[in-house]
Amino acid sequence: MNLYVSADMEGTAGVCSWTQCDPANVTEYPYYRRLMSQEIAAAIAGARDAGATGVLVNDAHSAMRNVLWEELPDDVRVVSGNRKPFSMAQGADPAFSAAFFTGYHAAIGERGVLDHTYTGQTIYAVHVNGVRCSEALLNAGLLGLHGVPVALISGDRVAVEGARAHLPWIVGVVTKEPIGRYAADSLSPATVRAQLRAAARTAIERIGDAQPFTFAAPITLDIDLVGTQNADFIELMPGFVRTGGRSVRFVHDDYGVVFRAFVAAFRLGSAANLPA
């Protein structure tokens, strides 16, 4: 069976600051990108303990050039680089039997470590069909469109419990307890890796209980923006309508179209943050 891994960084053991996961940082970031990569490797090892074979890792953090090749098995494929059409869910297709989300974090506005949804500078909240969405739920919907269930997630407790609320079959690894947005009570990296390997094995062994997550059509995407300038830019795109000073809406029957519209929206909306 083939495994798809979407790998973020803020949910990695020990991470509680943007500095630790900022590629521009030359002190803390190199250490924590290694921990991120090692957590991915532990999840892959556990999946292979249970019979998984082919693995694709989608580097899904920041500029999406974080994963260290030397920490992964030689036969693993990695999708890296920014401006992917499907961003954190790039490469998902029906060839995969299961998906893992490693290093994930809470949605913007939830009381988790480094909470945000794709871009905290532009997005204040995202709802699909009235459901407040984290990155995990948005990405699970795209995988579900291909019939691929998300079987495992790792991150702080808020991220894991948020995923379980909508994906009750998911196996979760809590890497740390949130104290605040910039503070956490974390397990050691070695302990998290051991738990990830065991949990990944369990997730694959129980894959028959997992289900693809989907949104029912018609699909309504509502985005609340940080500023009116973000909404000014996004409403220029065909299909988006302005629903308030800082809010826009997009409706379509195909979640694949909705997801691409969302990616286009936060990228164009972010451009409005540049000095006028």
Long-range contacts (C-beta under 8 A, 24 or more apart in sequence): 1-51, 1-52, 1-53, 1-97, 1-98, 1-204, 1-207, 2-52, 2-53, 2-54, 2-55, 2-56, 2-95, 2-96, 2-97, 3-44, 3-47, 3-52, 3-54, 3-55, 3-56, 3-96, 3-97, 3-98, 3-99, 3-100, 3-204, 4-55, 4-56, 4-58, 4-91, 4-92, 4-96, 4-98, 4-99, 4-100, 4-143, 4-148, 5-40, 5-43, 5-44, 5-55, 5-56, 5-57, 5-58, 5-99, 5-100, 5-101, 5-102, 6-58, 6-60, 6-88, 6-89, 6-99, 6-100, 6-101, 6-102, 6-139, 7-36, 7-40, 7-57, 7-58, 7-59, 7-60, 7-61, 7-66, 7-67, 7-101, 7-102, 7-103, 8-60, 8-61, 8-88, 8-101, 8-102, 8-103, 8-104, 8-105, 8-135, 8-155, 9-33, 9-36, 9-61, 9-62, 9-66, 9-103, 10-61, 10-103, 10-104, 10-105, 10-113, 10-114, 10-116, 10-155, 11-102, 11-103, 11-104, 11-105, 11-113, 11-154, 11-155, 11-156, 11-159, 11-175, 12-36, 12-39, 12-103, 12-175, 13-39, 13-175, 13-176, 13-186, 13-187, 13-188, 13-189, 13-191, 13-192, 14-176, 14-184, 14-186, 14-189, 15-113, 15-114, 15-184, 16-113, 16-114, 16-176, 16-182, 16-183, 16-184, 16-186, 17-114, 17-182, 18-114, 21-61, 21-62, 21-114, 22-62, 23-62, 23-63, 23-65, 23-66, 33-66, 33-67, 33-68, 34-68, 34-71, 35-189, 36-61, 36-66, 36-67, 36-102, 36-103, 37-66, 37-67, 37-68, 37-71, 37-72, 38-71, 38-189, 38-193, 39-102, 39-103, 39-154, 39-175, 39-189, 39-192, 39-193, 39-196, 40-67, 40-71, 40-72, 40-102, 40-103, 41-71, 41-72, 41-73, 41-193, 42-192, 42-193, 42-194, 42-196, 42-197, 42-200, 43-100, 43-102, 43-152, 43-154, 43-196, 43-197, 43-199, 43-200, 44-72, 44-73, 44-76, 44-200, 45-197, 45-200, 46-196, 46-197, 46-198, 46-199, 46-200, 46-201, 46-202, 46-203, 46-204, 47-98, 47-100, 47-200, 47-201, 47-203, 47-204, 49-197, 49-200, 49-201, 50-200, 50-201, 50-202, 50-203, 50-204, 50-205, 51-204, 52-97, 52-98, 52-204, 56-91, 56-96, 58-88, 58-89, 58-90, 58-91, 58-92, 60-87, 60-88, 61-103, 83-267, 85-260, 85-263, 86-142, 86-259, 86-260, 86-263, 87-118, 87-263, 88-118, 88-135, 88-139, 89-139, 89-142, 89-143, 89-259, 92-142, 92-143, 92-146, 92-148, 93-146, 93-148, 94-146, 94-147, 94-148, 96-143, 96-146, 96-148, 97-148, 97-207, 98-148, 98-149, 98-150, 98-151, 98-152, 98-203, 98-204, 98-207, 98-210, 99-140, 99-143, 99-148, 99-149, 99-150, 99-151, 100-150, 100-151, 100-152, 100-153, 100-200, 100-203, 101-136, 101-139, 101-140, 101-150, 101-152, 101-153, 101-154, 101-155, 101-163, 102-152, 102-153, 102-154, 102-196, 103-154, 103-155, 104-134, 104-135, 104-136, 104-153, 104-154, 104-155, 104-159, 104-163, 105-134, 105-135, 105-155, 105-156, 105-159, 106-134, 106-155, 106-156, 106-158, 106-159, 106-162, 106-178, 107-132, 107-133, 107-134, 107-135, 107-137, 107-162, 110-134, 110-158, 110-162, 111-158, 111-178, 111-180, 111-181, 112-155, 112-156, 112-157, 112-158, 112-159, 112-162, 112-178, 112-181, 113-156, 113-158, 113-176, 113-178, 113-181, 113-182, 113-183, 113-184, 114-181, 114-182, 115-158, 115-181, 118-266, 119-266, 119-270, 120-226, 121-226, 121-270, 121-273, 122-225, 122-226, 122-230, 122-266, 122-269, 122-270, 122-272, 122-273, 123-223, 123-224, 123-225, 123-226, 123-266, 123-269, 124-224, 124-225, 124-226, 124-246, 125-223, 125-224, 126-221, 126-222, 126-223, 126-224, 126-262, 127-220, 127-221, 127-222, 128-215, 128-219, 128-220, 128-221, 128-222, 128-258, 129-215, 129-216, 129-219, 129-220, 130-220, 131-166, 134-159, 134-162, 134-163, 136-162, 136-163, 137-162, 137-163, 137-166, 137-213, 138-259, 138-262, 140-166, 140-167, 140-213, 141-213, 141-214, 141-215, 141-255, 141-259, 142-255, 142-256, 142-259, 143-212, 143-213, 144-212, 144-213, 144-214, 144-255, 145-212, 145-214, 145-255, 145-256, 146-212, 147-212, 148-212, 149-207, 149-210, 149-211, 149-212, 149-213, 150-210, 150-213, 151-203, 151-204, 151-206, 151-207, 151-210, 152-199, 152-200, 152-203, 154-192, 154-196, 154-199, 156-184, 166-213, 167-210, 167-213, 169-206, 169-209, 169-210, 169-211, 170-203, 170-210, 171-199, 171-200, 171-202, 171-203, 171-206, 172-199, 173-199, 214-255, 215-255, 215-258, 217-253, 217-254, 217-255, 218-251, 218-252, 218-253, 219-251, 219-252, 219-253, 219-254, 219-255, 219-258, 220-249, 220-250, 220-251, 221-249, 221-250, 221-251, 221-258, 221-261, 221-262, 222-247, 222-248, 222-249, 223-247, 223-248, 223-249, 223-250, 223-262, 223-265, 223-266, 223-269, 225-269, 227-272, 227-273, 229-272, 229-273, 230-269, 230-270, 230-272, 230-273, 231-269, 232-272, 233-268, 233-269, 233-271, 233-272, 234-265, 234-268, 234-269, 236-268, 237-261, 237-264, 237-265, 237-268, 240-265
